[in-house]
Amino acid sequence: MADEAVIDRGVLNNLFEAVGGDKAFLTELIDTFFQDTPVQLAAIRQALSMGNAEDFRRAAHSLKSNSANFGAQRLSQQSKELEELGKAGKLAGVDERLAQLEAEYAKVKVALESIRREA
């Protein structure tokens, strides 16, 4: 399945079990992820443009945790790397990494939309 490389279905299945197998609730969680992630990405971009390493770190941390919950391991790992750069105050030259993060989110969104339709 194409989304396997983007979404760890085992992690997503664990989330499904954690919500008691409630497909409607899982769909709501995915929808919330779709609402929150663009906000977090915008916050990362804004913090970068303002040189605010703490806000950058905080937004990257939130995205890291949220993506991990849905099994978006690569997105979570990329977010973790940005979080660590923010923690170290090293924001110079992260534009390309941020573009990669946004591209990975686009893949995750497509994969989760497909999974959401299955639910």
C-alpha positions in Angstrom: 0.0 0.0 0.0 1.3 3.4 -1.0 0.7 5.1 2.4 2.7 2.5 4.3 6.0 4.4 3.9 4.3 7.6 5.0 2.0 6.3 7.8 2.9 3.5 10.2 -0.4 1.6 10.3 0.6 -0.2 13.5 0.8 3.2 15.3 -2.5 4.3 13.7 -4.1 1.0 14.7 -3.0 1.6 18.3 -4.6 5.0 18.2 -7.8 3.4 16.9 -7.8 0.9 19.7 -7.1 3.7 22.2 -10.3 5.4 21.1 -12.3 2.2 21.7 -12.5 1.3 18.0 -14.7 4.4 17.4 -14.3 5.2 13.7 -16.2 8.5 14.0 -13.9 9.7 16.7 -10.8 8.6 14.8 -12.1 10.6 11.9 -12.6 13.6 14.1 -9.0 13.3 15.4 -7.7 13.2 11.8 -9.8 16.2 11.0 -8.3 18.0 14.0 -4.8 17.1 12.9 -5.6 18.5 9.4 -6.8 21.8 11.1 -3.9 22.1 13.5 -1.0 21.2 11.3 -1.2 24.1 8.9 -1.4 26.4 12.0 1.7 24.8 13.5 3.6 25.0 10.1 2.6 28.7 9.9 3.8 29.3 13.5 7.1 27.6 12.6 7.5 29.8 9.6 6.6 33.0 11.5 9.0 32.2 14.3 11.7 31.6 11.8 11.1 34.9 10.1 11.2 36.7 13.4 14.2 34.7 14.6 12.3 33.5 17.7 14.0 30.2 18.5 11.7 29.4 21.5 8.5 29.8 19.5 10.1 27.8 16.6 11.0 25.0 19.0 7.6 24.9 20.6 5.7 24.7 17.3 8.0 22.0 16.0 7.6 20.1 19.3 3.8 20.1 18.9 4.0 19.0 15.3 6.4 16.2 16.3 4.1 14.8 19.0 0.9 15.1 16.9 2.5 13.4 13.9 3.9 10.6 16.0 0.3 9.9 17.3 -0.9 9.3 13.8 2.1 7.1 12.8 3.6 9.8 10.6 7.1 8.8 11.6 9.1 10.7 9.0 7.2 13.9 9.7 7.7 13.4 13.4 11.4 12.9 13.0 11.8 16.0 10.8 9.9 18.0 13.3 12.1 16.6 16.1 15.2 17.7 14.2 13.8 21.2 13.8 12.8 21.3 17.5 16.4 20.5 18.4 17.7 23.2 16.2 15.3 25.6 17.8 16.4 24.5 21.2 20.0 25.2 20.3 19.0 28.5 18.8 20.3 27.5 15.4 17.7 28.8 13.0 20.0 29.9 10.2 19.7 27.9 7.0 16.6 25.8 8.1 14.5 27.0 5.1 15.2 23.9 3.1 14.4 21.6 6.0 11.2 23.5 6.6 10.3 23.0 2.9 11.0 19.3 3.3 8.7 19.2 6.4 5.9 20.9 4.5 6.3 18.4 1.6 6.2 15.5 4.0 3.0 16.9 5.6 1.5 17.0 2.1 2.2 13.2 1.7 0.9 12.5 5.2 -2.3 14.4 4.5 -2.9 12.4 1.3 -2.3 9.1 3.1 -4.5 10.1 6.1 -7.3 11.3 3.8 -7.2 7.8 2.2 -7.3 6.1 5.6 -10.1 8.5 6.7 -12.2 7.4 3.7 -11.7 3.8 4.8 -12.9 4.5 8.3 
